[in-house]
């Protein structure tokens, strides 16, 4: 099984996000900001409210409820979601997901 991101359970988001990581100076806490431009989850035919972002892989699921829409001219054009970790163990778990997601979507990693 590859890794997937869902806004609705059972429906993978096909738009690949831009992901930016920030960590505290001590490296223990931090967050990942996901930005999805024109995601399928915002398509008119999509029914239901977005209640969170679900990161799925062979280890299970990571969940964040911090999901916001970005509007342009009154129309939702992007989704921004923030996943926060509060320990080195949670960070390592997130990075394992990120590596699996990158591999299953043929993505690279760059530090800037």
C-alpha positions as CSV (number, residue, x, y, z in Angstrom):
1,X,0.0,0.0,0.0
2,X,1.3,3.5,-0.8
3,X,0.6,6.5,1.2
4,X,-2.4,8.7,0.6
5,X,-4.0,12.0,1.8
6,X,-7.8,12.2,2.2
7,X,-10.2,14.9,3.1
8,X,-13.1,12.5,2.8
9,X,-12.7,9.0,4.1
10,X,-12.3,6.5,1.3
11,X,-11.5,9.2,-1.4
12,X,-7.8,10.0,-2.0
13,X,-6.9,13.6,-2.9
14,X,-5.2,13.4,-6.3
15,X,-3.7,16.9,-6.1
16,X,-0.2,16.8,-4.7
17,X,0.4,19.5,-2.1
18,X,3.3,21.8,-1.5
19,X,4.5,20.8,2.0
20,X,6.7,23.1,4.3
21,X,8.1,21.9,7.6
22,X,9.1,24.0,10.5
23,X,10.6,22.8,13.8
24,X,11.3,24.4,17.1
25,X,14.9,25.2,18.0
26,X,15.2,22.1,20.1
27,X,13.7,20.0,17.3
28,X,11.0,18.4,19.5
29,X,7.9,20.2,18.3
30,X,7.0,21.5,14.8
31,X,4.5,21.5,12.1
32,X,3.9,20.7,8.4
33,X,1.9,23.1,6.3
34,X,0.2,21.5,3.3
35,X,-1.1,23.7,0.5
36,X,-3.3,22.1,-2.1
37,X,-4.0,24.3,-5.2
38,X,-7.3,23.5,-6.8
39,X,-7.8,20.2,-4.9
40,X,-10.4,17.7,-5.9
41,X,-11.9,18.0,-2.5
42,X,-13.2,21.5,-3.5
43,X,-14.8,20.4,-6.7
44,X,-18.5,21.3,-7.1
45,X,-19.5,17.7,-7.3
46,X,-17.9,16.9,-3.9
47,X,-20.6,16.6,-1.3
48,X,-20.0,17.1,2.5
49,X,-18.0,19.2,4.8
50,X,-14.3,18.7,5.2
51,X,-13.7,17.8,8.8
52,X,-10.0,17.1,8.7
53,X,-7.0,15.9,6.7
54,X,-6.2,12.2,7.0
55,X,-2.7,11.0,6.2
56,X,-2.8,7.2,5.5
57,X,-0.1,4.6,5.1
58,X,0.8,1.1,6.1
59,X,1.3,2.2,9.8
60,X,-2.1,3.6,10.0
61,X,-3.5,7.2,10.1
62,X,-2.3,10.6,11.1
63,X,-5.1,13.2,11.5
64,X,-5.3,17.0,11.7
65,X,-8.5,19.1,12.1
66,X,-6.6,22.3,11.1
67,X,-7.9,22.7,7.6
68,X,-8.8,26.0,6.0
69,X,-9.9,27.1,2.5
70,X,-8.3,30.0,0.7
71,X,-10.6,32.0,-1.4
72,X,-10.1,34.0,-4.6
73,X,-12.9,36.2,-5.9
74,X,-15.3,34.5,-3.5
75,X,-14.5,31.0,-4.7
76,X,-12.5,28.4,-2.7
77,X,-9.3,27.9,-4.7
78,X,-7.0,26.1,-2.3
79,X,-6.9,24.1,1.0
80,X,-4.3,24.7,3.7
81,X,-3.8,22.1,6.4
82,X,-1.4,22.1,9.3
83,X,-0.2,18.9,10.9
84,X,1.5,19.5,14.3
85,X,3.8,17.2,16.2
86,X,4.8,17.5,19.9
87,X,7.6,14.9,20.3
88,X,10.5,13.4,18.4
89,X,8.5,10.1,18.1
90,X,5.6,12.0,16.4
91,X,8.0,13.8,14.1
92,X,9.7,10.5,13.1
93,X,6.3,9.0,12.4
94,X,5.3,11.9,10.2
95,X,8.6,11.7,8.3
96,X,8.0,8.0,7.6
97,X,4.6,9.0,6.1
98,X,6.2,11.8,4.1
99,X,8.8,9.5,2.7
100,X,6.1,6.9,1.7
101,X,3.9,9.6,0.2
102,X,6.8,11.0,-1.8
103,X,7.8,7.6,-3.1
104,X,4.3,6.6,-4.1
105,X,3.8,10.0,-5.9
106,X,7.3,10.1,-7.5
107,X,8.2,13.3,-5.6
108,X,11.6,14.7,-4.5
109,X,12.6,16.4,-1.3
110,X,14.5,19.7,-1.2
111,X,15.7,21.8,1.7
112,X,15.4,25.6,1.3
